Amino acid sequence: MTEDEIGRLIYLGVILLVLLGSFAGLGRINIGKNIQQALIWVGIFAMVIIAYGQRDVLQRELFPEQVQLPQISGGPQGQVITLRRSIDGSFRTQIEVNGTPVRFLVDTGATDVVLTQADARRIGLNPDRLNYSRSALTANGRVGIAPVRLDEVRFAGSVDRNVGASVNQGELGISLLGMSYLGRFKSIEIRGNQMILVRR
């Protein structure tokens, strides 16, 4: 959890405590029953809005995700990798990059393999010294992108070397496994709650 996320959780907790304290105080104040009930509903509505705004942080902290390891079948040629859908509806997996396990969101809409700043550090890169010579438009606006090469990528028994990737300069909750790597598969198919990848 980042310092910003910790700060937001503390802020959320303080607001919730203030609202709960206000509810407790309402019982001791002699005001109209209708006004009292209206204030309680306004407080509940405010708490729902705050919780919704912090849903990503709350979900990560209250329901830590179990890493879904891929199921493998077939041989080196035509190897079949099966991923199960995560609780949030996406497909995630763990891949070993430069000898370090990294969690990825499988994103067929992403052009590149994109690493978070934290994951870049974990695999031996220094994000502060990278050249963010490219940019990408994301949900959080335009961010800098630094092209990098990954010495070794191990996924479900297959090993790829000198793999092109990028490091995201902005906030990114999880690294993305984009089409520059997914293009190494002959087919990618979604069947119900499973994603099935067939290696070339």
N, C-alpha and C positions, 0 to 999 in steps of 0.2 A: 504494500500500500504506500502511495507517495505521501509527501508531507501535505500537499494540497488536499488530498482525499481525507487524511486524518483531520485536517482543519475543518473540512466541510462536515464530517461526522460529528465533531465536537460542537460546531455551530448548530447543527440539526438537533443534537441532544439538549443544548441550552434552550433552544426555542420550544422544544417539546416540554421541558421541565417548567418553563414559564407558563405555557398554555395549561398544563395540568394543575399548576399552582393557582392559576386564575379560576379554573373550574372549582377547585376546592374552596376558594374564597367566595365564589358566588353563593354557596350554600349559607354563608354567614351574613350576607348582605341582604337587607330587606328591600328587594326590588320586585317589580311585577313578575309573575310567573311566566308570562309570555316573553318578556324581555330576557329573562334568565335562560329560557329554553332556546331562544334565538341566538344568544351569545354562545351557548354551548355548541349549537350546530355550526356557527361561524368558525369556532375553534376547531371542531372536528374537520370541517372542510379545509381549513388552513393546514392542518397536519397532513391530510391526504395529499394536498398540492406539494408540500415540502417533501414528503416521502417519495412522491412520483418523480420529483426533480432530482432526487438522489438515488433513484432506483438501481442504477448500475453499481454504485458503491455498496449499497445495502445488499444487493444480490451476491456480490463477490464475497462480502464479509459473513453474511448469514448462511449462504449456501455455497461454500467453496466447491469449485468444480472438480470432479474426478476426471483425470486425464483418460481419454478413451484411446486405448492402444489399438492399432489396426489388427484385423484378422487377415491372415495370409494364406493363400492356397495357390496351387500350380507351381511350376518351376521358374527358373530365372527368365526364360523366354515366355512371355504371355502370363507373367505372374499376376494374380488377382488380389487386390487389396480392398478390404471392406471396412468402411468407417460407419459408426452409428451416430445418429443425430443427437446433438446435445439437448439439454433441457430448454435452451433458448431457441431451438429450431435450426441452429447452424451446425456445421460439421467442423470438428476440431481434432487435432491429432498432435502427437509428439514426434519430433524429428531431431536426430542428433546432428548438430552443426559444429564442425571443428571439435568434435569430441564432447560437446555439451548438449544435454537435452533442452530443446526449445519447444514451447507450445505454439502451435500455429492454428489460425482460422483458415480453412480451405475456402478461397475466394476466387471463383471463376470470373468475377467481374474486375479483378485486379490484374493489371498488366504484368507486374513484377512480383518478385519475392521481396517483401518489405519488412524490415526488422525494426522493432521499437528501440529506443535509446538504451533501455535497460538490457534487452537481449543482445544488442550489439556489444555492450561492455562485457557481458557474460561469456561471449565467444572469443573475446580477445581484441576487439576493435575499440578505438578511443573516439567516441562521437564528437568530442570537442576539437579533434584535429582533422575531421573529415571535410571534404570540399562539397558543400551543398550547392552544386552547380545547376541542378535541375529543380523544377518545382512541380507540384501536383495540387489539383483542386480537390479538397476533401469536404466532408460535412462541417468541419470546423474552419473552413476557409482555405486559402492557398498556403502551402507549407513547403519548406525546402527539402530536397531529396538528394542524398549523397550516394553515387554509384560505388559499389564495393564488389569484391570477388570473395567467394567463400571457398576455402581450400578443400573442404570435404563435407558432403551432405549424405547422411545415411538414413534411409527411409524404408522400413519393412524389408530389410535384407539387401536392398539395392544401394550401391555406393556411386555417387557422382562427384567429380572433382572440378575445381575451378568454375564454380557456379556463379553466374551473375546475380546480383541482388542490389537492394537499396536500403539505406537507413533513413528513417523518417525523422525530420528535425522537430516536428510538433508532437502533440500528445496523441498517443496511439495505445489503446488498452492491451492489444495482443498483436503479435507479428502475423503477417498475411502471407499465405502460400498462393501466389498468383500464377498466371498462365505461362510465364517464362519457365517455370518448373513443371507445371501441370501439362505443358505441351509435350513432355517426355512420355506421356501415357497415350496408348492407342485409343482408348475410349474412357469417358467419364459418364457414369449413368447414376441417376437417383431413382431408387425403388423404395417407395414408402419412407421408412426411417433409416435407410441405408444409402450410402454413396459407394459405388463400385468402380474402382479404377483398375484398368488393365494395362500393365506395363508393355511397352513395345519390345 
